[in-house]
């Protein structure tokens, strides 16, 4: 039995997931190979951004840039209680794990977006993990739950000292920095709502950026259509889940379970640096207003 707070995290995660699925679906269906190329580019740019933010935070607190810290120090988001993983190995040089249950993959399959989700897996994870390690990380994702006949995701992520230039070895590994004493890292206070707000806005921005820069007006139109479809799906999802839990589908419910504010001005801090290409206005017009109308808010 999940708590209300856990269900909020699940709904925040699911709406983030569906946004990618619906925008990606419109780009690929409407614009074919060119749309897929833009989707892949946007996914990689998003991965680079998350990598740079994580790396900067780790350097700020005096942490080494390696695989142990990438996956254990300062997570972007709280854990989804539905997620199941079998961790095989984790140390500064590598992380090997099997994802047994992925709510993102399950949702993409439910909505007929599995191949779109596969693009996310192929592009975001390698971009993020390798770029975090100054583009020297090695990522092998040989199996994913977004691929037919695969029953788990097989993540093998490595960073080898032998692959690094001398000036980075001490940045990444303590044994190459004789004077290094690991500091006590400040405790992290995770806020699921803020975390998903930030990442949802960034993901949307980079998908729009890729579409606009590569495809122009046609690309932006496809993203708009994706947002509109995403709004309709979100309205139906919230109606279903609120009813299942016996909760009123009111402004508070939407606030607690939707990553972005229905008034994008309330998320001004998260949009800073991510509003080019008309991103903020497009989100308000194509998604927020449509969702408000569908929910009678």
N, C-alpha and C positions, 0 to 999 in steps of 0.2 A: 504494500500500500504506500503510495507516494504522498508526501506532504504537499501543501499548496505551493510552498517555495520551490520544491522539486518540479512540480508540474509547470510552474512559470518558466523555469530553466528549460524544460523540454519544449514548451511552446516557443520560447525565444529562439531555440536552436532550430526548430522545425520551420519557422518563418524565414530565418536566414537561409536555410537549405532550399526552400521553395523559391525564394527570390532568384537564386542562381539557376534553378531548374527552369523556371518560366522565361527568364530573359534569354538563357542559353537556347532553349527550344525555339523561340521566335527568331533568334539570329541564324540558327542552322536551317530551320525550315524555310524561312523567307529568303535567305541569301546564300544558301548552300555552302560550298567550300570556303568562299570568302567570309561568310558569317562565322564558320567554325574557326577560321584563322584569327578573326578578331576576338572571338571568345577565348581562344587559347592565349592570345597575347594579353588580354585583360587579366586572365587568371594568373599568369606569370608575374605581371606587374604588381598584383595584389600580394603574391607570395614574397616578392622582393621587399615590399613595404613592411610587411609583418616581420620579416627577417631583420631588417635594419633597425626597427624599433626594439626588438628583443636584444639584439647585439649591443645597441647603445645603452640599454638599461643594465645589462650585465657588466659592461665596461665601467659604467658609472659606479657600481657597487663593488668593483674590484674582483669580479668573477672572471675565470678563464673562459675563453670562447671554445667550448668543446661539446661533445655530444651529451655528456652527463648533464651539464648545465642547461643545454638547449631544452631538454625534456623534463627537467626537474625543478628548475629555478624560475619562479615568476610566470605562471601560466596566464594566457590571455583570458581564459574563461573558466568558470566552475565546471566540474565534471557533470556530464549527463548521466543520470542514474541508470539509463537503459544500456549504456555502452559496456561492452565486455572485451577485455584484452588478456592475452597470455604473453607475459613478458619473458622473453628468453634470456636476454643479456642486456645489461646497460653499464657502461663505464665511460671514461672520458673519450675513448676512441671509437666506440660503436654502440649502437642500440639495435637490437633484433627483437621484433615482436610480431605476434599474430593478433589481428583484430578479429574477434569471433562474432561480435554483434556491433554493427554500425547503424545507428538510427538514421544517418544521412542516406546511406545506401538503401535502407528499407523504405524510406519516404520517396526517394527518386523512383524506386521500382513501383511503388503504389501509384504514383502519378504518371507512369509511362515515360519517365525521364532518365532511365538508367544509363543510356549512352551519353547523355549530357553530364551526368554525375561522373562518368568515367573520365571525361575531359578534365573535370576538377581534380580528380585523383592524379591523372597523368601530368598535369601542369603545375598546380599549386604546391603540392608537397615537395617535389624536387627543387622547384624554384626557391621555396622558403628555406628548406633545410640546407641546401648547398650555399645559398647566398649568405645565410647567417655565418657560415664558416669561411667568409671571404671568397666564396665561389670555389673552394677546394673540397667541399663535402662530396661524398659519393653516395648516391641513392639508388637502391635496387628495390623496386616495387613490382615484384614478379606476379603477384596475385592480388586481386582486389574484389571486394564484394559487389562492385559495380560491373563486373564482367561475368558473362554467362559461365556456369559450371564451376566457378570458384567459390569455395565455402568459407574462405577467410581471406583477410588482407595480410600479405607477407611483406613487412617493412624491414629492410636492412639498410641502415644509415651509418656511414663511417666517415671518420676524419683521421688520416694517417700523418704522423709527424714527417714521414719521408716525403710526403707530397707538398709540404709547406716550404716557402722560402725561409731562410734563417731568421729574418726579422719578425716573422709571425709565430715561430715555434714557441717562444716564451709567452706570447699573448694567449696562446691556446692551451699550453700544457705546463703544469707547475714544475716538472722535472727539468725543463729548459730555462727556468727562471730561478736561479739559486737563492735570491733574496726574497722570494715570494712567501708570504704568510697569509693564508686564507682568512679574510675578515669574517666577522659575524654579519650575515646578511640580514637586512631589515625584514621584518615579517610583512608578508603581503596580505592585504585585505581585498579579497575578490568581491566585485559587485557585478552580478550576472547581467543586470539591465544595462549598466554603463558599458560593460565589455562587449555585449552584443550590439549595442547602439554604435559604438565606434567601429567595430568590424563590419557590420552590415553597410554602413555608410561608405567605408573604404572599398568594400567589395563592389558595391553598386557603382561607385565613382570609376573604378578601373575598368569595369565592363563597359561603361558608357564611353570612357576615354578610348578604349580599343576600337569600339564600334564607330565612333565619330572620326577618329584619325584615319582609320583604314577605309571606311565606307561612306563617310559623310552623312547626308540627310537620310539615305536609306538605312544606314546603320542606326541612327538615332530613332527613326520611326519604328524599327524592329524592337529596340529597347523599350520604347513607349508602349508598344503592344504587349511586351512581356510584363511590364509593370501593371498594366490594366488587368491582364489575366491573373497575375499574382494577387492583386487586390481582391478579385472575385473569389479566388481560392482561399485566401485568408479569411474572408468573411464567412464562408461556409465552414471552414475548419473551426473558427472560434464559436460559431453557433452550435456546432456539434459538441465540442469539448465543454463549453460552459453548461450546456444542457445535461451532459453526462455527469457533471459534478454538482448539478443543482445550484449553479451560480448565476447571478444576474449578469447579462452581457452589457455592462455599462462602461462608462469612461474609465473607471478604476481598473476593470478587468482588462481592457485594451491597453492601458498604460503598463500594467504589470506583465503582460504577455506578448507585447509587440516590441521589437527592438527599437524602432524609430518612433519619434513623437508624431502625432497626427498634425501638429503644427511644427513644421521643420525649424521654425525660429527658436523653439524650446531646446533644440539640439545644436544651437549655434556653435558651441565649443567643438563639437565633433565634426562639423562641416568645415571648420577652418582648415584651409589648404586642400579641400576636396570638393569645391563648388564650381570649378571650371567646367566648361562644356554645358553650362546650364543645369548641372546635376541637381542642385538643391531645388530649383523651380520645377524641374521635371518630376522629381520625387513627389513634391507637393501636389502637382496637377494630376499626374497619371495614377499615382498610388493613394496618397493620403485622402484626397477629396473623394475619390471613388469609393474607398473603404468606408469613410464616414457616411456617405450616402447609403451604402449597402447595409450598414449597421444602424442607421437612423440616429447618428450622433451629431 
